[in-house]
């Protein structure tokens, strides 16, 4: 009998409907995961970018227009020598300018500090230059900008490459640099990441869980003849027909669970004309196998959500060694709501049979 078994519960087809139903029943886990992800990423982003952000900075800009000297040695009369952006950034923090700025401010400012405050950008039109001063004090930013506005034209007179420099746009006040804070996007991203991780965990949990929840799983996984599940209307009639020619019938639980005792009471009350015998769990008490061999029929009681497929396979393997033939199996103590949802009696009635009113009437 052992060699005739060709069922492999590890190859059971993926049941998408059961998976979706179990995911929907855990909707609160997904909501909680999304909230936790949003709190961690969004809250962390807000903490770094807002709460622990550096001091606010203020910027003052001066735009200069430069007239470059024509190079007399070049055949092209429009050719000019000019300073590129690197040259300008080196020149505006030279010792002479650093001393002038320190005198104007009334205190010593180092060249390193000045280089951290002031920068220039030279666009495609090399005649225009934007000088920017960024500090944590709006008054300081404006004062340094005005120093350059006043003295750069004077310094240009000593440069052979330049004819003149003049300011064409002067700052009236330093403006606050607005940080690019995207807390909302970080919060949404955190919620999506939390939801994705939750889906992956639920998916892996579902794949690794081999507990039996539906009567159909016993057929698909183990090739057993299944009379039905507790609470199903067809269970009693299936048992009646399947045990019609049997008198002495043994009930045995997969793991000797309490569900077998409840099933024994139901079978006795439903079929009082037959002799029913409750046998202890086979794996816990292997010597009980002799009682199963003497019985006319054996019904395996599988407790839903408790007995695993790996344990059922072990029991069936033992029965094969002991030459015990099963008459059938029943699923006991199932989740009645899951049964109704999976087999459509609840979902179809809700959508196509009058909704809540029809469910109450049933």
C-alpha positions, 0 to 999 in steps of 0.5 A: 500500500505504501508503494501505491501512494503517489500523492505529494502534498508539496506539489499541491497547486497554489490556491489563489482564492484561499490566499486572497481570502486569508489576506483579506481577513488580515487587513488590519496587519497590512494597515498596521504595517503601512502605518509603521512604515510611514511612521519610521521613514516619514518620521525619520525623514522629518526628524533629520530634515526638520528637527535636526536640520542645520541652522537656517541660511540666508542668501544675498546675490549680486549680478555683475556685468563685465567688459573684457579687454580685446586681445590685440595679438589675436587676428579675431578682433572679437576674441577676449581673455576671460576668467572662468568660474574656477578663476573667479572663485579663487580670486574673490577670496584672495588676501586683498579682498579678505582684508577689505571685507574684514575691515568693513565688518569690523572683525577678522574673517578668515579666508576659509570662512569667506570661501564658505560664504561666497561663491560665483557662477558664470553662465554661458554668457561670460559677461555676466557673473552672479556672486552669492553670499550664504550665511546663517545671519541675513545681515551678514550676508547682505553686508558681505554682498555689498562689500563685493558690490562696492570693491569688485569694480575697483579691483577690475581696474588692475586686471588686464583681461577686464575693462570694467565691472559694474553691478546690474542687480543689487540685493535689497535684503538677504532671503531665506533659503527654503529647504527642499523638505519632502516629508509627505513623499517620504511618508507615502514611500514608507507606507508602500515599503511597509505594505510590500514587506508585509505582503512578502511576509504573509506570502512566505507564511502562507507558503510555509503553512501546511495546516489543513483548512478546507476539506478540498485540501485533503483530496488535493494533498493526500488523495483521501476520500473526504466526506466533508467538513463539520457544518456542511450540509452534505456531510451526514449524507456522505457518511451514510452512503460511505458507511452503508455496508459497515457496522463496526467503524473506528474514528481516529484523530491524526494527533489524538486531538480534542476534535476527535472526541467531539466528532465521536459524539456527533457520529454516535448521535447521527448514526446510532444504529452503528457501533462507533469506536474512538481510537487514540492517536496512532502516533502517540499510541502505535499499539492502537493500530490493531483496533483499526485493523479489526474494524470494518472501516476507519474514518480519519478525523482531521482537525482544521487549523491544527493538524498539518499535512506533514503529520497526516502524511506520517500517519498515512505512511504508518497505516501503509506499513500496518495495512490499514485501509481508510474508509474516508476522512472528515475535517472537524472544527473548521472555520465556518466563515472561511468555508462559506467564503471559499465555497461561495455561499456567503460572497455570492449571496452578498453580491447577488442574493440581496446582500445583508438581508439575504444573509440574515434570512439564511 
